[in-house]
Amino acid sequence: MSRRTLAFCAFLIAALLAADAAAKNKVTRQLGGACGEDANTIAQCDVGMSCKDGYCAMNSYLSEASRSCKDLMIKAGVVGARETVSVHDGFCYKHCDGMYELAMEATPVTERLMHRARVGSKEFGEEVAKLSDSEKATFKAAESKCNSCGKQCTIGSSFLGRGGY
């Protein structure tokens, strides 16, 4: 085949595909509306939403740390789907007075520890043992405060970073 013939065939195929897509009815759906594509319709979600499991849902602008914290707190029954949570460098909490200050103070130590080992593992305990006395006291103060808050606070590497939208 010559190049001209190949180019013509490619153009013809592209034109047929474009005509097929143009022939479908395009509709915009609101929150909770069905979305997707079938033989006759392309149902798209409105601005600020995306199609999830066949229905339009609001886009989430939560950081991965906030999302994992919130999911954990919802499962524990601490918060509802519309409530917010706090995430600061390895600590995830809802109502825990004084936790913010302690978490922020412990940030350099917490990040270093959690990048080296998983919280609760033998390796994590070994890494804590290697800390200087002042670093250990800083981390232990934040850890003790978090533990004193019960289900309202937890520690983990999936919460590294800061919350955000």
N, C-alpha and C positions, 0 to 999 in steps of 0.2 A: 504494500500500500504506500501511496505517496504521502508526504507530509500534509498536503492539502486535504486529502481524503480523511486522514486521521484528525486533523483540526476540525473539519466539518462534522465528523461523527461526535467528537467531544462537545462541540457547540450544540448539536442537536440533542444530545443526552442532557446537557445542562438546561436547555430550554424546556425540555419535557419535565424535568424535576421541578423547575421553577413554576411551571404551569400547574403542576399537581399541587404544590404547596399553596399557590395563589387561589386554587379552586376551593380550598378548605375554608370553612367559616371560622374566623378568629373572634374569640370572646375574652373579656377580662372578668375575672372572678374576684370576689371580696373574701374577707377572712372567713374560713370554714367552708368555702365553696369548693366543689369538685374541680380538679385541674388535671391536665394531661392532654393526650392526643388520641383521637380515634379516627375512623375512616373519613368522617365528615367535618370534624371540629377540632380546633386547637384552642384549648382553654388555658389561658395564662393567668397568673396571679397579678394583682394590682401592685403598685409601687410599695416597697417596704415589706413585701411578702415573697415567699417562695413556695414551690410545690413540695410538700412533704407527705409521703404515703398517700398520694392522690388527693390531698386537700390543701388549701391555701393556709399557710401559717405565717405568723410574724417572723421576720428575720431576727436573729439574736445577735447582739453586739457584745455579749459578755466574753471576757477573756476565757481561755481554756481553764485557767485556775479557778475563776469564779464559777464557771459552768460545773466543774467537777465538785466544787464545794457545795454549791446549791443543790445538785443532785443528791449528794450524800445527806445533807440536812433535811431534804424533803423525805427521803427514805427513812430517816430516823424520826420523822414526825416533828422536827423542831420548827420548820418553816413551811408555809404554803407556797404554791407555784408563783404567786405574785409578790412574795416578800424578797427582800435583799439579804445578802450575807456579806461578811467582811473576810477578805483574804489578804494576808500579809506574809509573804516570804516563808511559806511552809505551815502557816497557821490558818485554819478555817474556823470561823466562829460567828455566832449570832449575838447572844447577850452574855457578855463576859467582861464585867467592869475592870478596866486597867489592862486588858489584854493588848490593846493597840500599842501602848507605850512599851510594854515588855517585848512584844513581837518585833517592833521597830529597832529596839536596842539590840536584840539578839540576831538581827538580820545577817550580818556577815558570818557569824558562827553557824547559824542555821543553814544558810545556803551552802557553805562549805561541807557541812556534815551530810546534807541530803544529796549532794552531788556525788558523794563517795559511797554512801550505803543507804539501804532502805530502812526507814524507821521501824524499830522493833526487832531488827535482825541482830545476830551476834556481831556482825561487822560494824553495825551502827554503835553498839556498846563499846567496841574496841576503839572506834574513832572518837567517841566522847571521852574515853579514858586518856587519849593523847592530847586533849585540850589543855591549855594553861589553866591555872586556878581561876583567874578572872573570867576567861572565856567560858569555862565550865559553869561558874556561878551565874553568868548572864543567861546562858542557855537553860540551865536548870530552873531559874526563876520563871522564865517564860513557860517552860514545860509544866512546872508545878501549878502555875496559874491556870493554864489550859486544862490540866487534869482536874483541878478543883471546880471547874465549870461543868463537868459531866458531859452530857450529850450536846451541850451548847458549843463545845470547842473540840477540835481534833487537829492532829499534826500529821503531815504527809508531804512527800515530794511532789504529788500532783497539785499541790497548792503553792508551789514556788512561783514567785512573781507577785504582782499586785492585782487586785480586782480592777475591773474597768468595764466600760460599756462600749 
